[in-house]
Amino acid sequence: AFFVARDAAHRRLARACARAIRTGVPDTKSHSSDAAADEVLASFVEGEGGVASDAYALRWSLFHMKRSGNEGEAVAVACSLSYVLKRSDGDIASFVADLRALKGQDTLLLSDTLVLSRNALSQGTVLVEQFWQRLTPRADAESSPAARRMADDAKRVASKLPLSAVRPMGLTAAGGAERCRIEAPREVKCLATFVDPATGEPRVACGGGERVSIYDPVAGGAALVVIKVGSKVKALAVFRDPATGESRLACGCEDGMVRIFDPVAGGEALLVLEVGSSVYSLAVFADPATGAPRLASGSRD
C-alpha cells in the first residue's frame, strides 16, 4: 500500500535514499518499534520529510529487514542496493517482486548483504560496489531473474561511482597450516594479486584457459568476477591507472595480444596491445622520468 498510496511516493523514496547516502546512515535508534516505524512512514507518504522518515522509508523498502540485523545495518543494506537510479523511474513493482523472490528463495543472499554492511557503514555508496561484486556471481550461478535484475541495477550504480583510495593489504607470511583452498574450474597457469579499491581487501586473479577468475584469498568460495579473455592466458600483471587510480589487469595471451581489463568490474577489454607473438611473461615498472606505468612483455621470439 505504501508504494501505491500516491503517484509521487516512489520518487520521494528515491530522493530519501539519495539524501541518506549523501549524509551518511541516519540515526534510527529513537524509533525502535514497528508501530513507531509505521507512523513515521505514513507521514513520509503524505509528503513530510525529516531524517526519521528517510530512515524508515529505507527500512520499509527492504520489508523490515531489521529483524535479521540491527537498524543501522538495515539502512546500510538499503543504501547498498541503491536501486533509486532505475526504480525511481517508476518500476517499483518489479523491485518489490525481486525482493520478495530473493527473500523467499535466497535467504543466504540477503545474509550476505547484511555481512557486507557490518563493516562498511561509513563507506556510503562504495558499499554498492561490494554488493554488486558479491551478487553478480550468485546471479550467474543460480540463474535467478530477481538476482540478475538486482545485480544489473547495482552494477549500473557502481559504474558511476568514484572508487575509494587503495589501502595497503597488510598481509604477513606466517607459514603453518593451509588457511584457504580455492577450487578453480581449470588448471591455473598464472596468478596476480591486487587490492580491491572499494573494500581494501586482497584479491587473487587466476588465469586458466581463456578466462581469468578473481577470488577472495581469505574467504575463498566462488569467483567474485570471471573475465572472458578470448585467448589462452599465459601471464598476468596488475597496475594502477594513473588517471583514475583504478586497478588494471594485463593479460598476456597465446594469440600475441596483451589485453587490459578492469579486474573489479570485469567486462570487455579496455585496451588491446598487439605484441605479434605469444606472450609468456609480463612485468610492470614505473618510468623514472614521468612515474607513468610501463609494461614489459616476454615472448618466445
Buried (B, 14 or more C-beta within 10 A) or exposed (E): EBBEEEEEBBBBBBBBBBBBBEEBBBEBEEBEEEEBBBBBBBBBBEEEEEBBBBBBBBBBBBBBBBEBBBBBBBBBBBBBBBBBBBBBEEBBEBBBBBBEBBBEEBEEBBEBBBBBBEEBBEBBBBBBBBBBBBBBBBBBEEEBEBBBBBBBBBBBBBEEBEBBEBEEBEEEEEEEEEEEEBEBEEEBBBEBEBBBBBBBBBBBBBBBBBBBBBBBBEEEEBBBBBBEBBBBBBBBBBBBEEEEEBBBBBBBBBBBBBBBBBBBBBEEBBEEBEBEEBBBBBEBEEEEEEEEBEBEBBBEE
